[in-house]
Amino acid sequence: MNIQINGEVVRSEVDFHRELASILGVESSYGFNTDALWDLLSSGVGRPIFLRWVNAGVSKKIMGKSYFDILNILERVKMQDEGFGWVEKFTYKIDF
């Protein structure tokens, strides 16, 4: 599954969660916070997943700390999947 998040639209942590939940069709069951993001990406969706955040520089300038909190979770999920040795895993790319 390929997921694209657009930094021109994502200007807050809530925006990121709304975009992701909408793309994955989990709006009614998603918690819209970083704990829910971890739960969803670490074990709540099938693999492989490739998340690409385009225009991330726009989000980074506006979101501040919450941008880095989300990146931290993305990296943790990636490292978890690599640690499990999974061929089909979570990966991501940040495009500025």
Secondary structure, 3 states (H helix, E strand, C coil): CEEEEECCCCCCHHHHHHHHHHHHCCCCCCCCCHHHHHHHHHHHCCCCEEEEEECHHHHHHHHCHHHHHHHHHHHHHHHHHHHHCCCCCEEEEECC
